[in-house]
Amino acid sequence: MWGMILGTALALALAAVVYLAVCFHRFSFIRGLERKSRLLSWLAALAPIALLGCFALINVTALVVVLLHLMAAFLLCALAAFLIRRLAGRQVPYDLRGAAAIALTAVYLGVGWYMAHHVFETDYRLESAKLKSDMRVVMLADAHLGITLDGADFAREMERVQALAPDAVVLVGDFVDDDSEREDMVAACRALGGLETPYGVYFVYGNHDEGYYRFRNFDGAELRAELEKNGVTILEDESVPLGDSLVLIGRRDRSDRGRASIAALTEGLDPALFTLVLDHQPNDYAAEAEAGVDLVVSGHTHGGHIFPSGQIGLLMGANDALYGLERRGNTDFIVTSGISGWAIPFKTGCRSEFVVIDLATV
């Protein structure tokens, strides 16, 4: 499925290059160059696209995103000009609508850049009669170290987390990416080790943590070693008590063929205890609700990341939810948009965040 999506995106990006070259060529100051040389005018039209190629220095995905958004903006402005002409009888100069398309793209992706690089705090409060005392849990997911957060950036965010005095911190997968640097990984693990919490720091694997490709200068064993060296508890289809009324269950990622069912993980647990499940991908809601767990927290979706990709994923059945809090049966589910995101340094469908969950007695 993802191969088809990426292939479609690349095909659209190539179409965008052709379409944008034609659009830029229609600007009056570029058309004027045709009096000197037709070749010169087309080279001038291609120059802005070549300049956009600088985004490939960040990553190729960023370039594709910029091209597609710029193409969409030119199409929207062309549609607006058509409607104005038909409804108001006024002709919109091409230079004006072209400039509007460029400005719209710059503003839209500029806001997207800020939303990706600025980490917000999102708060939830849930009540349960099962809890004997209040507990504050901070959830992080999808750091994808190296995209918008390096090791030092992540350490600064952990200072913000520490200031909130959490009882426990949970990392719900994709801590690193396929091209994360070992230096950043080590620094981020060290920052986790500096957190002071009554019940500790817990981690479950996401689909990127073990690495799909060999682009990075460390392996899964080194990641595990650094996490454990810094006191982070890795849960792989395991449960641990937090206090006397809460059980934390950490699931293997859905991509792990050996992972246990939620029914097997909850079998034998005291139903009087509050059960908090860490599950990187929000893909098993029906079974988790049927198992009667109290709260499931996930990441993976990045809250949609680039609109409307998340909504398309929901329609395709890739995930059970995209973002936020919802309740199914007696189970609450929270999906975070993540503290960073995969490959793309923009977030137009959401924002970067860490999540504070206050679990309160009734």
Secondary structure, 3 states (H helix, E strand, C coil): CHHHHHHHHHHHHHHHHHHHHHHHHCCHHHHHHHHCCHHHHHHHHHHHHHHHHHHHHCCHHHHHHHHHHHHHHHHHHHHHHHHHHHHHCCCCCHHHHHHHHHHHHHHHHHHHHHHHHCEEEEEEEEEECCCCCCEEEEEECCCCCCCCCCHHHHHHHHHHHHHCCCCEEEEECCCCCCCCCHHHHHHHHHHHHCCCCCCCEEEECCCCCCCCCCCCCCCHHHHHHHHHHCCEEECCCEEEEECCCEEEEECCCCCCCCCCCHHHHHCCCCCCCEEEEECCCCCCHHHHHHHCCCEEEECCCHHHCCCCHHHHHHHCCCCCCCCEEEEECCEEEEECCCCCCCCCCCCCCCCEEEEEEEEEEC
